[in-house]
Amino acid sequence: MMSPKIVILTNDWVWHNPFYGAIIRAAEFYPISDGIDKNLTRLTELVNRGYSVVIFPEGTRETGRDIMHFHKGAFYLAKMLKIDILPVMIHGLVDVLPKRDFMLRRGKITVEVHQRMTFDEINGYDERALRTLWFKWYVRQYRMMSRRIEDVEYCIPYVKYKYMYKGIDVERRCKKMLKMIANNPALIEQYKTQGGEIYIPHSGQGEIAWIAALTHPECEVYAYEADQDLHAIAENTYGKPSNLHFVNKDLE
């Protein structure tokens, strides 16, 4: 989308993929496992032909919602190739196509292109300092991006998948609750306390608690449900946020 003259450094499983590996190789993408020295010669030739190089500094697909440790190879290459760094933020991929899933989910992916760092600016740092600088920038920027995008509307499809394949009744109740939340996205605000915690009485299967925890990551969310079966459904949803707590009793 950004340019027809882009090459990407890939990992080995992409390079050897039986479905699209041949296309990847024909496009002159290269595996990162070949090492910096071998790739540097190849990339120098491509850059001289007007190509840009895409590198994912984490070195792998995301496994969660946090920016992972950066490797310094991307920043070493920028210095060696004497080219600018153009930061690109990708949000939503972890929800639309999680790393270990085999099919797309309904959702939204947002791509943002930010201000470039020129080679003259890059030249004032070594690779380690560049890595630290950009890691801190990405963590801060991604946090702000997530807070802006991950509203009730964004989170509803994600939560819906948490209750799939748990039975017809569970899915029916989930759809009904999520529809109610979609029609009244400010509903969660009534459960917030002055201290910043969120207490939800009669939380049922937990859909509203999920939405509250995802849209208010700075708050601890306590969801109370006395019915043991409903609590068990809520408690056993996969991948609960760390700020979400299901409690099997009434909120008094």
C-alpha positions, -999 to +999 in steps of 0.1 A: +000+000+000+028+024+009+050+019-022+056-007-049+093-006-042+094-022-008+112-054+004+107-070+038+131-090+059+112-122+070+116-150+093+123-186+081+088-200+081+076-172+058+106-177+035+099-215+032+060-213+033+046-238+007+018-215-003+035-181-008+072-187-002+079-186-040+062-152-043+082-139-013+115-150-029+105-137-063+098-103-047+134-103-034+124-105+003+152-121+024+152-142+056+166-124+086+184-157+096+209-152+067+226-127+090+233-090+088+265-092+067+250-113+039+218-093+038+237-060+039+251-067+004+217-076-010+199-046+006+226-021-005+219-031-041+181-028-036+184+005-019+206+018-048+177+007-070+153+029-050+138+003-027+128+008+009+134-019+036+107-030+061+118-045+094+098-055+124+122-047+152+105-071+177+116-099+154+083-118+155+045-114+153+030-099+184+018-124+211-001-098+232-010-062+235+024-049+246+054-038+225+081-065+229+118-060+232+135-045+201+165-060+184+191-036+172+195-050+136+171-026+121+190+004+135+223-010+125+211-014+089+198+022+089+233+034+098+251+011+074+227+018+044+227+055+053+189+058+050+161+074+070+139+056+096+102+059+089+081+047+119+049+028+110+024+018+137+001-012+132-029-016+155-055-043+156-036-072+140-035-091+173-074-090+174-082-096+137-056-123+131-040-136+163-007-153+158-019-189+165-053-186+148-060-198+113-089-175+102-096-138+102-119-123+128-142-093+123-124-062+134-104-031+124-067-027+116-053+009+117-020+018+102-003+052+110+028+066+094+047+090+116+075+116+112+107+102+097+141+104+114+166+115+088+200+099+084+217+131+096+197+126+129+204+089+130+241+095+127+242+112+161+234+079+179+249+044+180+227+013+174+220+007+211+210+043+218+187+042+187+171+010+198+164+024+233+151+057+219+127+041+194+115+014+218+104+040+243+088+060+216+069+030+202+057+020+237+044+055+244+029+060+210+012+026+209-003+032+243-018+065+232-030+049+199-047+020+217-065+043+241-078+064+212-090+034+191-101+008+216-135+021+225-167+001+231-174-003+194-139-016+187-140-041+216-175-056+210-164-080+181-134-091+202-155-099+232-181-117+210-154-143+200-147-150+237-182-166+240-183-185+207-186-223+207-198-224+243-233-234+234-264-218+218-277-203+250-244-187+259-240-172+225-276-159+225-271-142+258-238-128+247-253-112+216-282-097+235-259-082+261-234-068+236-263-053+216-275-035+248-239-022+254-236-010+218-268+010+222-256+025+254-218+027+254-218+051+284-233+023+306-200+014+321-194+049+336-221+044+362-201+016+378-169+036+383-160+048+418-141+079+428-111+058+435-110+046+399-122+010+404-151-004+386-176-027+405-203-045+384-232-062+402-250-091+386-224-093+358-239-125+343-216-142+319-192-113+321-196-094+288-199-060+303-170-067+326-148-076+296-158-044+278-151-023+310-116-039+315-106-034+278-118+002+275-105+012+310-071-006+313-061+018+340-089+006+363-093-026+383-127-042+373-145-064+398-175-083+384-199-099+409-222-128+401-239-151+426-251-177+401-223-203+400-229-215+364-228-179+350-197-172+370-180-203+357-187-192+321-172-158+328-142-171+348-133-196+320-132-172+291-097-173+275-071-146+279-087-124+306-070-090+310-050-087+342-073-059+355-104-081+353-116-100+383-147-122+385-162-128+420-187-156+427-210-137+451-234-108+453-220-073+455-234-058+487 
